[in-house]
């Protein structure tokens, strides 16, 4: 019989469980960020599944990095708009909101501070 391959969501949860002692050693605010990283990694389930067979941990970390880069890009765009005195919600070419740099990002958690 063939072997069963875990879903990307399962791999994320296995990785989270493996790092549970690390999480417990973090300060409470860092534990929240740790949890947030793992939740946001789930947005990449489709692409993560394509790489998860080779090195599951690398796929999870790459999902973290992609999410962080998208967030950074959106914040940089918002900062530039604020510096220019533009209003948010303006449409960029292609119909995407200018505040997200043309990249669709999940909503920021309520724990983040708005610019």
C-alpha positions, 0 to 999 in steps of 0.5 A: 500500500502507498503511504498517506501524505499529510495535508499542509494544515496537518504539517503546520500543526505538527510543526507547531507542536514540535516547537511547543517548548519554544513557544512556552519559553516566549513572553506572552506577547511573543506567544501571540505573534508565534500563534499568528505566524502559524495561522497565517501560514495556512493561507498558503495551503495550496502552494505549501502542499506542492513542496511539503513532501520534500521538506515540510518545515521549509514549506512552513517557513517559506509561507511565514516569509511570504506573509511577512513580505506581503504585510511589509509591502502593504505597510510601506505603501500605506506609509508612503501614502500617509507621507504624501497625504493621500487618502486610503482606498484610492484605486491603483491600476488594475482595480486593487486598492492602492493601500495594499500595493496591488496585493491582496492581503488578509486583514490585519489582526486587531492586535496590530497598531494602525499607522 
